[in-house]
């Protein structure tokens, strides 16, 4: 008699950032002098909606899902999403520079977003 097949069932949690196409993480200091992480991302939401989010210290939250107040832009034009994300990134980098933390992060680009969008759209 051969081995008895065993069925394993696992619950797979859907990632809250499944539609996230690009992300930047800045390391700064808050007003009290404590280390701070700022995460800025661009995601694709249902209904062909682009969204830009910005969260402070998301690793300290109870859940991984973004909060409604984290979103700084929602719209249908990729160019508008890129502009909003890069403006937020530039603002945070300027503050970091003023705080003496000259971190360099590259801006968000159209090509960076089109590759995962095409892969998602065409199922590759």
Secondary structure by P-SEA (a helix, b strand, c coil): ccccbbbbbbbbbcccccccccbbbbbbbcccccbbbbbbbccccccbbbbbbbbccccccccccccccccccccccaaaaaaaaaaaaaaaaaaaaaaccbbbbbcccaaaaaaaaaaaaacc
